[in-house]
Amino acid sequence: MSHVSELKYLVERFTRLLAIMEDQVLTHKELSNLSIRQLNYLDLIRSFETPKVSDLSEHLRVSKPTIAIALKSLMDKGYVKKMQSADDKRIFNIELTKKGRKINSIHDQAHEKIVREIFKCLTEKEVEIFEKLVSKILTNSELDL
């Protein structure tokens, strides 16, 4: 098997493993009414602190109406709120509510559990190598993650 074929196979299996682990996270009662995409939106909002719809749209490379639909669902569930800018009344920023911050915390704990599970089978040196490789891949990716 060529390196490309072998790596493709491994990436597919690793992606499935991560998806299964992420699905197991969603069994937590407070996360059960959220999709992976919604959890990722909440995480992205946190990373921007108080983004505008256009910030999210540009970062995710999706239309503003798509973001607006996703945000409406998150607002209806009480995870985010729109706040009018004090400087420019035409602009609204998105903020996490206390409930949204709690969900992010639970999601973070789940990611930590996933990392611990992955590292169970690796030596300390292998963990260092894995971290360097993933970091290098992400740094050199053309995608803006």
C-alpha beads as a LAMMPS data file, in Angstrom:
LAMMPS data file: protein, C-alpha beads

145 atoms
144 bonds

1 atom types
1 bond types

-500.0 500.0 xlo xhi
-500.0 500.0 ylo yhi
-500.0 500.0 zlo zhi

Masses

1 110.0

Atoms # bond

1 1 1 0.000 0.000 0.000
2 1 1 1.387 3.425 -0.900
3 1 1 1.949 6.124 1.713
4 1 1 -0.989 8.127 0.345
5 1 1 -3.323 5.133 0.454
6 1 1 -2.183 4.129 3.930
7 1 1 -2.482 7.668 5.278
8 1 1 -5.909 8.103 3.664
9 1 1 -7.040 4.893 5.333
10 1 1 -5.648 6.006 8.712
11 1 1 -7.193 9.480 8.448
12 1 1 -10.585 7.927 7.638
13 1 1 -10.362 5.590 10.641
14 1 1 -9.107 8.344 12.959
15 1 1 -11.912 10.650 11.811
16 1 1 -14.458 7.918 12.553
17 1 1 -12.890 7.310 15.968
18 1 1 -13.127 11.016 16.822
19 1 1 -16.726 11.137 15.570
20 1 1 -17.677 8.163 17.752
21 1 1 -15.987 9.745 20.772
22 1 1 -17.708 13.079 20.069
23 1 1 -21.079 11.308 19.737
24 1 1 -20.520 9.701 23.132
25 1 1 -20.006 13.203 24.541
26 1 1 -23.439 14.193 23.279
27 1 1 -25.020 11.669 25.606
28 1 1 -24.396 14.149 28.452
29 1 1 -27.893 15.365 29.315
30 1 1 -27.012 19.047 28.949
31 1 1 -25.521 18.502 25.501
32 1 1 -28.174 16.143 24.189
33 1 1 -30.257 18.864 22.522
34 1 1 -27.271 20.255 20.601
35 1 1 -25.629 19.072 17.407
36 1 1 -21.866 18.926 16.921
37 1 1 -22.203 21.927 14.602
38 1 1 -24.009 23.925 17.313
39 1 1 -21.323 23.011 19.848
40 1 1 -18.707 24.194 17.368
41 1 1 -20.584 27.484 16.882
42 1 1 -20.579 28.051 20.651
43 1 1 -16.855 27.317 20.769
44 1 1 -16.189 29.709 17.895
45 1 1 -18.241 32.470 19.526
46 1 1 -16.186 32.028 22.679
47 1 1 -12.931 32.263 20.726
48 1 1 -14.034 35.560 19.164
49 1 1 -15.463 36.755 22.518
50 1 1 -18.191 39.005 21.039
51 1 1 -18.275 38.471 17.274
52 1 1 -20.559 40.036 14.734
53 1 1 -22.504 37.782 12.378
54 1 1 -20.103 38.840 9.614
55 1 1 -17.095 37.656 11.689
56 1 1 -18.606 34.192 11.995
57 1 1 -19.668 34.164 8.358
58 1 1 -16.187 35.066 7.139
59 1 1 -14.447 32.609 9.442
60 1 1 -16.693 29.677 8.532
61 1 1 -17.002 30.707 4.874
62 1 1 -20.782 30.488 4.920
63 1 1 -23.447 33.075 4.178
64 1 1 -24.752 35.500 6.781
65 1 1 -28.275 34.040 6.476
66 1 1 -26.865 30.587 7.294
67 1 1 -25.202 32.020 10.408
68 1 1 -28.389 33.898 11.322
69 1 1 -30.433 30.680 11.201
70 1 1 -27.915 28.852 13.393
71 1 1 -27.790 31.735 15.860
72 1 1 -31.586 31.952 16.081
73 1 1 -31.698 28.302 17.138
74 1 1 -28.986 28.905 19.753
75 1 1 -30.801 32.033 20.996
76 1 1 -34.101 30.148 21.220
77 1 1 -32.347 27.551 23.392
78 1 1 -30.846 30.282 25.591
79 1 1 -27.173 29.724 24.720
80 1 1 -26.408 33.042 23.038
81 1 1 -27.804 36.560 22.917
82 1 1 -27.482 39.505 20.569
83 1 1 -26.182 42.725 22.055
84 1 1 -26.428 46.042 20.229
85 1 1 -23.107 47.849 19.901
86 1 1 -22.835 50.978 22.049
87 1 1 -20.701 52.610 19.344
88 1 1 -22.811 51.782 16.311
89 1 1 -26.489 50.956 16.811
90 1 1 -26.572 49.163 13.441
91 1 1 -24.173 46.506 14.694
92 1 1 -25.062 43.564 16.896
93 1 1 -22.511 41.396 18.656
94 1 1 -23.134 37.830 19.708
95 1 1 -22.424 36.841 23.308
96 1 1 -22.604 33.561 25.133
97 1 1 -25.086 33.421 27.978
98 1 1 -24.253 31.762 31.284
99 1 1 -25.923 28.634 29.902
100 1 1 -23.763 28.838 26.747
101 1 1 -20.574 29.228 28.791
102 1 1 -21.569 26.186 30.862
103 1 1 -22.075 24.136 27.689
104 1 1 -18.624 25.182 26.465
105 1 1 -17.150 24.075 29.773
106 1 1 -18.822 20.659 29.522
107 1 1 -17.671 20.356 25.906
108 1 1 -14.098 21.252 26.936
109 1 1 -14.165 18.521 29.584
110 1 1 -15.350 16.075 26.942
111 1 1 -12.458 17.028 24.641
112 1 1 -10.045 16.526 27.526
113 1 1 -11.524 13.056 28.042
114 1 1 -11.040 12.288 24.339
115 1 1 -7.413 13.423 24.499
116 1 1 -6.758 11.298 27.586
117 1 1 -8.319 8.307 25.833
118 1 1 -6.140 8.786 22.751
119 1 1 -2.999 9.201 24.837
120 1 1 -3.601 6.043 26.857
121 1 1 -1.855 4.021 24.171
122 1 1 1.035 6.440 23.578
123 1 1 4.288 6.963 25.404
124 1 1 5.240 10.442 26.578
125 1 1 7.642 10.751 23.628
126 1 1 4.913 9.663 21.185
127 1 1 2.554 12.264 22.663
128 1 1 5.193 14.954 22.037
129 1 1 5.669 13.762 18.454
130 1 1 1.897 13.565 17.884
131 1 1 1.455 17.103 19.225
132 1 1 4.231 18.441 16.960
133 1 1 2.849 16.693 13.891
134 1 1 -0.723 17.861 14.412
135 1 1 0.506 21.389 15.134
136 1 1 2.583 21.386 11.953
137 1 1 -0.343 20.130 9.884
138 1 1 -2.680 22.783 11.291
139 1 1 -0.109 25.567 10.910
140 1 1 0.473 24.696 7.265
141 1 1 -3.156 24.070 6.385
142 1 1 -4.771 26.453 3.929
143 1 1 -7.935 26.355 6.002
144 1 1 -8.481 28.954 8.685
145 1 1 -9.417 26.845 11.659

Bonds

1 1 1 2
2 1 2 3
3 1 3 4
4 1 4 5
5 1 5 6
6 1 6 7
7 1 7 8
8 1 8 9
9 1 9 10
10 1 10 11
11 1 11 12
12 1 12 13
13 1 13 14
14 1 14 15
15 1 15 16
16 1 16 17
17 1 17 18
18 1 18 19
19 1 19 20
20 1 20 21
21 1 21 22
22 1 22 23
23 1 23 24
24 1 24 25
25 1 25 26
26 1 26 27
27 1 27 28
28 1 28 29
29 1 29 30
30 1 30 31
31 1 31 32
32 1 32 33
33 1 33 34
34 1 34 35
35 1 35 36
36 1 36 37
37 1 37 38
38 1 38 39
39 1 39 40
40 1 40 41
41 1 41 42
42 1 42 43
43 1 43 44
44 1 44 45
45 1 45 46
46 1 46 47
47 1 47 48
48 1 48 49
49 1 49 50
50 1 50 51
51 1 51 52
52 1 52 53
53 1 53 54
54 1 54 55
55 1 55 56
56 1 56 57
57 1 57 58
58 1 58 59
59 1 59 60
60 1 60 61
61 1 61 62
62 1 62 63
63 1 63 64
64 1 64 65
65 1 65 66
66 1 66 67
67 1 67 68
68 1 68 69
69 1 69 70
70 1 70 71
71 1 71 72
72 1 72 73
73 1 73 74
74 1 74 75
75 1 75 76
76 1 76 77
77 1 77 78
78 1 78 79
79 1 79 80
80 1 80 81
81 1 81 82
82 1 82 83
83 1 83 84
84 1 84 85
85 1 85 86
86 1 86 87
87 1 87 88
88 1 88 89
89 1 89 90
90 1 90 91
91 1 91 92
92 1 92 93
93 1 93 94
94 1 94 95
95 1 95 96
96 1 96 97
97 1 97 98
98 1 98 99
99 1 99 100
100 1 100 101
101 1 101 102
102 1 102 103
103 1 103 104
104 1 104 105
105 1 105 106
106 1 106 107
107 1 107 108
108 1 108 109
109 1 109 110
110 1 110 111
111 1 111 112
112 1 112 113
113 1 113 114
114 1 114 115
115 1 115 116
116 1 116 117
117 1 117 118
118 1 118 119
119 1 119 120
120 1 120 121
121 1 121 122
122 1 122 123
123 1 123 124
124 1 124 125
125 1 125 126
126 1 126 127
127 1 127 128
128 1 128 129
129 1 129 130
130 1 130 131
131 1 131 132
132 1 132 133
133 1 133 134
134 1 134 135
135 1 135 136
136 1 136 137
137 1 137 138
138 1 138 139
139 1 139 140
140 1 140 141
141 1 141 142
142 1 142 143
143 1 143 144
144 1 144 145
